[in-house]
Amino acid sequence: MSDILLAPPCAPDAHRRQLTFATVGVGGAGIVAAAVPFVSSFSPSERAKALGAAVTVSIEGLPEERLMTVEWRGKPVWILRRSAAQQQRLQSPDLLNVLADPASLRREQQPDYAENPQRSIRPEIGVFVALCTHLGCIPAYRPDAGATDLRAGWPGGFFCPCHGSAFDLAGRVFRNVPAPSNLEVPPHRYVSDLAIEVGTDKNAN
């Protein structure tokens, strides 16, 4: 009969050390496994990265006096195609007299290339963050000049139903309303005659 080789029995101290090492090893693996999701939470998700990315939008089919809404950084952004009549009203003395900041003197409200009466790169196209600067409600687009349910001499613009703030078609705020400043003009540029990239500065290389 062949001999069967058996490992010699562990001494009590040696056995205790083996159990200790095994326990520590399993515990360490558990700590590493638990730490992986915790550490990975510091890395931005793909959605979080996408929220900061620029958005390219075609304006080819956008008619005059109509706007479209896109999302950028989790915010709604309006792109408005103004008619010649709407552009002309933006420089009316009657309108300028009732605006709080007709010259857009607060630099943080728009990029430097939008510091003009239209607050835009091209006079017929306005680009605005569609959030009232009072408490962040989304104003209604009211292009109907002379609307009787709004203020006297309404020139067309944006009216916030939450607390009554009003803005003209360049996003400039009226006087004596809760909103403290004009609508924000986000950084943007034209990548072609018919496409706008929202979120990239016009002067970026």
Secondary structure, DSSP 8 states (H G I E B T S, - for coil): -----------HHHHHHHHHHHHHHHHHHHHHHHHHHHHHTTS--HHHHHHTS-EEEE-TT--TTEEEEEEETTEEEEEEE--HHHHHHTT-HHHHTTBS-TT---GGGS-GGG-STT-SSSTTEEEEE-S-TTT----EEE--TT-TTSSTT--SEEE-TTT--EEETT--BBSSSS--S------EEEEETTEEEETS-TT--
